[in-house]
Amino acid sequence: MDYRSRKAAFSLISWLLTAALFSAFTIYTSQGYGLIGGSFIAGAFFMVSFLGRQSLFRRVDDALYRAAFSRGATKLLSQFT
């Protein structure tokens, strides 16, 4: 598996997990707070969960990039260009 495939796979998995977590949390919390309260809680959790996903994705992507371009011919080529 190359860098692009790993990045795409991790992106897909992280989006699916974040969406599932957001959906489950929203359904669970909306039951006791009504429409307005549930909307505010869902909005706040949306920001937290998806910004957290983006931050985690950037860190993992940096690690994947360093791992992919730190060995062999790709390291030599990346240093040359």
C-alpha positions as MATLAB code, in Angstrom:
seq = 'MDYRSRKAAFSLISWLLTAALFSAFTIYTSQGYGLIGGSFIAGAFFMVSFLGRQSLFRRVDDALYRAAFSRGATKLLSQFT';
ca = [
       0.000    0.000    0.000;
       1.483    3.335   -1.003;
       1.127    6.747    0.639;
      -1.938    7.846   -1.326;
      -3.801    4.609   -0.668;
      -3.073    4.765    3.062;
      -4.084    8.418    3.206;
      -7.350    7.725    1.365;
      -8.118    4.697    3.544;
      -7.462    6.599    6.762;
      -9.527    9.529    5.523;
     -12.481    7.276    4.734;
     -12.252    5.471    8.068;
     -11.935    8.701   10.034;
     -14.946   10.257    8.254;
     -17.081    7.174    8.859;
     -16.132    6.921   12.533;
     -16.658   10.636   13.144;
     -20.032   10.604   11.397;
     -21.130    7.536   13.369;
     -19.982    9.090   16.645;
     -21.729   12.362   15.827;
     -24.959   10.609   14.837;
     -25.027    8.410   17.925;
     -24.271   11.314   20.256;
     -26.863   13.550   18.608;
     -29.588   10.912   18.792;
     -28.726   10.158   22.419;
     -28.675   13.779   23.603;
     -31.630   15.084   21.606;
     -34.076   12.948   23.561;
     -34.005   15.008   26.743;
     -33.368   18.589   25.627;
     -36.030   19.309   23.042;
     -35.461   20.760   19.601;
     -33.606   23.960   20.527;
     -31.430   22.427   23.250;
     -30.639   19.402   21.116;
     -29.723   21.661   18.204;
     -27.279   23.674   20.306;
     -25.697   20.536   21.741;
     -25.476   18.951   18.287;
     -23.908   22.107   16.837;
     -21.299   22.272   19.571;
     -20.515   18.578   19.270;
     -20.332   18.907   15.492;
     -17.618   21.543   15.830;
     -15.690   19.552   18.422;
     -15.892   16.198   16.646;
     -15.084   17.338   13.128;
     -12.340   19.753   14.176;
     -10.877   16.948   16.284;
     -11.066   14.645   13.279;
      -9.278   17.206   11.126;
      -6.531   17.679   13.701;
      -6.034   13.936   14.098;
      -6.051   13.446   10.326;
      -3.326   16.070    9.858;
      -1.116   14.441   12.487;
      -1.563   10.965   11.035;
      -1.084   12.287    7.491;
       2.203   13.916    8.507;
       3.359   10.641   10.033;
       2.324    8.688    6.924;
       4.105   11.201    4.683;
       7.309   11.052    6.732;
       7.206    7.255    6.731;
       6.617    7.081    2.976;
       9.329    9.528    1.959;
      12.017    8.709    4.490;
      13.460    5.602    2.885;
      15.001    4.315   -0.275;
      14.680    5.897   -3.673;
      11.798    8.149   -2.646;
      14.005    9.749    0.002;
      16.719   10.389   -2.572;
      14.205   11.765   -5.070;
      12.509   14.019   -2.504;
      15.887   15.423   -1.440;
      16.824   16.064   -5.064;
      13.645   17.958   -5.971;
];
